[in-house]
Each structure stands twice: as C-alpha cells, then as structure tokens.
Amino acid sequence: MAGSPEECREYARRCTELARTAQTEALKHMLSELSRHWLDQAIALERPKGFPDEGLPSSSPRPPSMWPTRPGKP
C-alpha cells in the first residue's frame, strides 16, 4: 500500500495510461477500476481522522455540517 496521497495519485495516473493502451476491454476496465481505487485511497489518506463519510462514495468527501441534524438540537 502507498504511504502518501501523492504516491497513490501517481499509481492512478499510471493505471489510466495503461488503460488507454490496453488490448482488451476487460483489461481496460480492470485498469480503470484500479485507477479509481488509487484515487479513493489518496482521498482517504487526506481526510482528517474521524471525518464522517457514511453514505457517500469514498471519492466524495463530505464537508462538516454547520447546521444541527435535528431542529432545536445544537
């Protein structure tokens, strides 16, 4: 596993490059999925510890809410 977001993004770029020249659709699909995985990993490494992400794709970080979750509750 990569140790930094930059390293993950480099792996993602390389997978994308390889997907462009893949000889089969199956290989192209697999490399595209791998590229997405590495991008998701980069985002996860950048996300602060305890940052909520339930219900969202891992590539879509959720900004902290400034509104209460229930009316009348802080």
Backbone as a printed PyTorch tensor [residue, N CA C, xyz], in Angstrom:
tensor([[[  0.8390,  -1.1730,   0.0000],
         [  0.0000,   0.0000,   0.0000],
         [  0.8860,   1.2390,   0.0000]],

        [[  0.4320,   2.2690,  -0.6870],
         [  1.1890,   3.5080,  -0.7870],
         [  1.1370,   4.2670,   0.5280]],

        [[  2.1650,   5.0550,   0.7830],
         [  2.2410,   5.7800,   2.0330],
         [  1.7610,   7.2110,   1.9670]],

        [[  1.5950,   7.7730,   0.7720],
         [  1.1960,   9.1670,   0.6850],
         [  0.1400,   9.3520,  -0.4110]],

        [[ -0.6690,  10.4180,  -0.2910],
         [ -1.6550,  10.7010,  -1.3340],
         [ -1.0000,  10.9180,  -2.7030]],

        [[  0.1730,  11.5470,  -2.7050],
         [  0.8640,  11.7930,  -3.9740],
         [  1.2520,  10.4790,  -4.6520]],

        [[  1.7120,   9.5410,  -3.8410],
         [  2.0870,   8.2290,  -4.3830],
         [  0.8610,   7.5200,  -4.9530]],

        [[ -0.2470,   7.5930,  -4.2510],
         [ -1.4930,   6.9800,  -4.7320],
         [ -1.9300,   7.6110,  -6.0520]],

        [[ -1.8380,   8.9330,  -6.1430],
         [ -2.2250,   9.6090,  -7.3840],
         [ -1.3010,   9.2340,  -8.5460]],

        [[ -0.0350,   9.0170,  -8.2520],
         [  0.8920,   8.5800,  -9.2970],
         [  0.5020,   7.1850,  -9.7990]],

        [[  0.1550,   6.2930,  -8.8980],
         [ -0.3130,   4.9560,  -9.3030],
         [ -1.5850,   5.0680, -10.1440]],

        [[ -2.4820,   5.9640,  -9.7450],
         [ -3.7240,   6.1650, -10.5030],
         [ -3.4190,   6.6540, -11.9180]],

        [[ -2.4970,   7.6170, -12.0350],
         [ -2.1070,   8.1160, -13.3630],
         [ -1.5330,   6.9980, -14.2340]],

        [[ -0.7050,   6.1740, -13.6190],
         [ -0.0890,   5.0760, -14.3770],
         [ -1.1400,   4.0670, -14.8440]],

        [[ -2.0980,   3.7510, -13.9780],
         [ -3.1730,   2.8330, -14.3690],
         [ -3.9970,   3.4170, -15.5160]],

        [[ -4.2480,   4.7140, -15.4590],
         [ -5.0030,   5.3690, -16.5280],
         [ -4.2450,   5.3110, -17.8450]],

        [[ -2.9490,   5.5560, -17.7980],
         [ -2.1210,   5.4610, -19.0010],
         [ -2.1660,   4.0490, -19.5930]],

        [[ -2.0300,   3.0610, -18.7260],
         [ -2.0580,   1.6770, -19.1960],
         [ -3.4250,   1.3040, -19.7550]],

        [[ -4.4880,   1.8230, -19.1550],
         [ -5.8420,   1.5290, -19.6380],
         [ -6.0430,   2.0620, -21.0560]],

        [[ -5.4520,   3.1920, -21.3560],
         [ -5.6010,   3.7800, -22.7020],
         [ -5.0310,   2.8880, -23.7960]],

        [[ -4.0270,   2.1090, -23.4540],
         [ -3.4000,   1.2580, -24.4740],
         [ -3.7060,  -0.2260, -24.2790]],

        [[ -4.6430,  -0.5250, -23.3880],
         [ -4.9830,  -1.9290, -23.1110],
         [ -5.5080,  -2.6150, -24.3730]],

        [[ -5.1460,  -3.8710, -24.5230],
         [ -5.5170,  -4.6310, -25.7130],
         [ -6.9360,  -5.1900, -25.6690]],

        [[ -7.4810,  -5.3330, -24.4680],
         [ -8.8340,  -5.8900, -24.3520],
         [ -9.6960,  -4.9610, -23.4900]],

        [[-11.0080,  -5.0500, -23.6770],
         [-11.9400,  -4.2600, -22.8660],
         [-11.8780,  -4.6840, -21.4010]],

        [[-11.6790,  -5.9560, -21.1600],
         [-11.6060,  -6.4450, -19.7790],
         [-10.4020,  -5.8340, -19.0580]],

        [[ -9.2610,  -5.8060, -19.7270],
         [ -8.0620,  -5.2220, -19.1300],
         [ -8.2340,  -3.7140, -18.9390]],

        [[ -8.8320,  -3.0550, -19.9270],
         [ -9.0830,  -1.6230, -19.8290],
         [ -9.9810,  -1.3260, -18.6180]],

        [[-11.0260,  -2.1210, -18.4530],
         [-11.9430,  -1.9460, -17.3240],
         [-11.2210,  -2.1680, -15.9950]],

        [[-10.4340,  -3.2300, -15.9140],
         [ -9.7120,  -3.5300, -14.6810],
         [ -8.7500,  -2.3930, -14.3090]],

        [[ -8.0230,  -1.8820, -15.2750],
         [ -7.0780,  -0.7950, -15.0080],
         [ -7.8020,   0.5000, -14.6300]],

        [[ -8.9440,   0.7500, -15.2340],
         [ -9.7450,   1.9250, -14.8680],
         [-10.2420,   1.8100, -13.4340]],

        [[-10.6780,   0.6250, -13.0530],
         [-11.1170,   0.3970, -11.6750],
         [ -9.9590,   0.5700, -10.6950]],

        [[ -8.7960,   0.0690, -11.0680],
         [ -7.6150,   0.2380, -10.2230],
         [ -7.2640,   1.7180, -10.0650]],

        [[ -7.3910,   2.4680, -11.1330],
         [ -7.1250,   3.8970, -11.0670],
         [ -8.0780,   4.5660, -10.0870]],

        [[ -9.3590,   4.2220, -10.1480],
         [-10.3350,   4.7770,  -9.2000],
         [ -9.9980,   4.3900,  -7.7700]],

        [[ -9.5770,   3.1590,  -7.6000],
         [ -9.1900,   2.6970,  -6.2640],
         [ -8.0730,   3.5680,  -5.7060]],

        [[ -7.0320,   3.8250,  -6.5140],
         [ -5.9040,   4.6210,  -6.0400],
         [ -6.3150,   6.0580,  -5.7370]],

        [[ -7.2150,   6.6190,  -6.5410],
         [ -7.7020,   7.9690,  -6.2490],
         [ -8.4970,   7.9880,  -4.9410]],

        [[ -9.3380,   6.9830,  -4.7470],
         [-10.0800,   6.8770,  -3.4850],
         [ -9.1280,   6.7660,  -2.3030]],

        [[ -8.0690,   6.0050,  -2.4830],
         [ -7.0810,   5.8330,  -1.4100],
         [ -6.3850,   7.1580,  -1.0980]],

        [[ -6.0550,   7.9290,  -2.1240],
         [ -5.4300,   9.2370,  -1.9110],
         [ -6.3540,  10.1460,  -1.1140]],

        [[ -7.6270,  10.1620,  -1.4670],
         [ -8.5910,  10.9990,  -0.7530],
         [ -8.7450,  10.5320,   0.6900]],

        [[ -8.7860,   9.2210,   0.8910],
         [ -8.9140,   8.6880,   2.2500],
         [ -7.7110,   9.0750,   3.1090]],

        [[ -6.5310,   9.0730,   2.5260],
         [ -5.3330,   9.4530,   3.2740],
         [ -5.3390,  10.9400,   3.6340]],

        [[ -5.9840,  11.7430,   2.8060],
         [ -6.0490,  13.1830,   3.0650],
         [ -7.1630,  13.5670,   4.0380]],

        [[ -8.1610,  12.7050,   4.1750],
         [ -9.3030,  13.0070,   5.0350],
         [ -8.8690,  12.9880,   6.4950]],

        [[ -9.2410,  14.0160,   7.2530],
         [ -8.8920,  14.0180,   8.6770],
         [ -9.4920,  12.8120,   9.4000]],

        [[ -8.8020,  12.3450,  10.4200],
         [ -9.2940,  11.2080,  11.2120],
         [-10.6590,  11.5510,  11.7840]],

        [[-11.5830,  10.5960,  11.7260],
         [-12.9150,  10.7930,  12.2770],
         [-13.8380,  11.6180,  11.4040]],

        [[-13.4020,  11.9910,  10.2040],
         [-14.2320,  12.7710,   9.2990],
         [-15.3410,  11.8770,   8.7790]],

        [[-16.6160,  12.2840,   8.9240],
         [-17.7140,  11.4010,   8.5200],
         [-17.7620,  11.2080,   7.0100]],

        [[-18.0370,   9.9790,   6.6010],
         [-18.1830,   9.7140,   5.1760],
         [-19.2690,   8.6820,   4.8940]],

        [[-20.1130,   8.3700,   5.8890],
         [-21.1520,   7.3780,   5.6710],
         [-22.1250,   7.8430,   4.5980]],

        [[-22.4930,   6.9330,   3.7320],
         [-23.4720,   7.2270,   2.7030],
         [-22.9240,   7.9540,   1.4920]],

        [[-21.6510,   8.2550,   1.4920],
         [-21.0530,   8.9280,   0.3510],
         [-20.0180,   8.0160,  -0.3010]],

        [[-19.8750,   8.1260,  -1.6190],
         [-18.7910,   7.3780,  -2.2440],
         [-17.4730,   7.8520,  -1.6560]],

        [[-16.5030,   6.9740,  -1.5830],
         [-15.2400,   7.3390,  -0.9570],
         [-14.5190,   8.4590,  -1.6990]],

        [[-14.8670,   8.7020,  -2.9380],
         [-14.2200,   9.7840,  -3.6690],
         [-14.9300,  11.1260,  -3.4920]],

        [[-15.9770,  11.1900,  -2.6460],
         [-16.7110,  12.4270,  -2.4100],
         [-16.6820,  12.7950,  -0.9370]],

        [[-15.6450,  13.5080,  -0.4900],
         [-15.6080,  13.8780,   0.9190],
         [-16.7550,  14.8160,   1.2700]],

        [[-17.3080,  14.6500,   2.4590],
         [-18.4230,  15.4690,   2.9190],
         [-17.8850,  16.6170,   3.7710]],

        [[-18.2880,  17.8480,   3.4590],
         [-17.8540,  18.9520,   4.3060],
         [-18.5590,  18.8890,   5.6590]],

        [[-17.9340,  19.4020,   6.7170],
         [-18.5830,  19.3740,   8.0180],
         [-19.8530,  20.2160,   7.9870]],

        [[-20.8720,  19.7370,   8.6580],
         [-22.1380,  20.4400,   8.6700],
         [-22.1020,  21.5830,   9.6660]],

        [[-22.6640,  22.7300,   9.2780],
         [-22.7690,  23.8490,  10.1990],
         [-24.1810,  23.9630,  10.7520]],

        [[-25.0640,  23.0420,  10.3610],
         [-26.4410,  23.0550,  10.8250],
         [-26.6970,  21.8520,  11.7080]],

        [[-27.5750,  22.0140,  12.7300],
         [-27.8970,  20.8750,  13.5830],
         [-28.6090,  19.7900,  12.7720]],

        [[-28.4500,  18.5560,  13.2090],
         [-29.0810,  17.4580,  12.4860],
         [-30.5730,  17.3840,  12.7560]],

        [[-31.0180,  17.8610,  13.9110],
         [-32.4450,  17.9020,  14.2360],
         [-32.8120,  19.3160,  14.6850]],

        [[-33.9890,  19.7990,  14.2680],
         [-34.3920,  21.1330,  14.6970],
         [-34.3990,  21.2360,  16.2190]],

        [[-33.8630,  22.3420,  16.7110],
         [-33.8570,  22.5860,  18.1520],
         [-32.7110,  21.9370,  18.9030]],

        [[-31.9100,  21.1130,  18.2280],
         [-30.7680,  20.4410,  18.8580],
         [-29.4740,  21.0650,  18.3470]],

        [[-28.5760,  21.4530,  19.2340],
         [-27.2960,  22.0280,  18.7580],
         [-26.3730,  20.9820,  18.1890]]])
